[in-house]
Amino acid sequence: MKKLLIFALAGFFAQMIDGSLGMGFGATSSSILLTAGITPAIVSATIHFSEIATTAASGVSHYKFKNVDKKMVVKLALPGSIAAFIGAAVLSKLDSGLIKPFISIFLLTMGLFIIYQFVFRKQHERKLKGGTFSKWQIIPQGIIAGFLDTIGGGGWGPVNTPLFLSRNKIEPRYVIGTVSASEFFITLSASIGFIIFLGWHLIDIGLVIALAVGGAIAAPFAAWIVKILPVYLLAVCVGGIIIFTNINTLLSTFVDDPVVGNIVKIVVIALWFALAIFTLYQNKQLPFLSPKKQTNKIDQAN
């Protein structure tokens, strides 16, 4: 019972990250399950089964808060679902640990690019370019993201969210809401694939339910956070979670010394926190650092 409660809490916090940043449920949950000694194929299957409920709750919540582009959902979900089903078949025969470092390097680069695009390059010019995404942009992206999501136990958000954000065509909240809503169809397709190619008897139902319940409870809160956060701060959060998550993956793969790994993680978190403060300051969201402006407002009020 205690173990199930721990996994329910893990599902809650993982969905808070995923629903508000468009990514993170799979990465967070995978880390916990792999640490518990569960094989990669079972990890991915368990996460996808639990995500049927969490992504449904997240999608409905984002739709309610008007964070979803319905046309983009269709264009993204259809190719992604097909690729996810194929990925389930491949994973049953493949060691996903072999390709994770290469995926992490790519995603780490995308995280750094988002920080540059929205914090440094766009800090005084935050107007979006506008326009729409064509099916020739979305379909290949959906295929790659759907396949990687199944192979790695999570990846739909980390692939789609930075790619959409980097093009700077629509607001981050629409990106996150659309990616989160379309993820339901990917998890459903992947789960069907795992039933066919892996077998239902290998899935821990109690663990699936625990993750699902915790995540479903968190979904409405995450959607609300997306609605109220400023564009630039949301971009910093997205970029930061991409960088931290993938540095953590690379450290676990290439660094054996836990002390070195912990030092690197602390430095990354400190830089992330400093970047958030810098971004708030640049956008005049820290009045205690701008006393003149605050004084002028008081004078005008009098």
Disulfide bonds with the S-S distance in Angstrom:
none
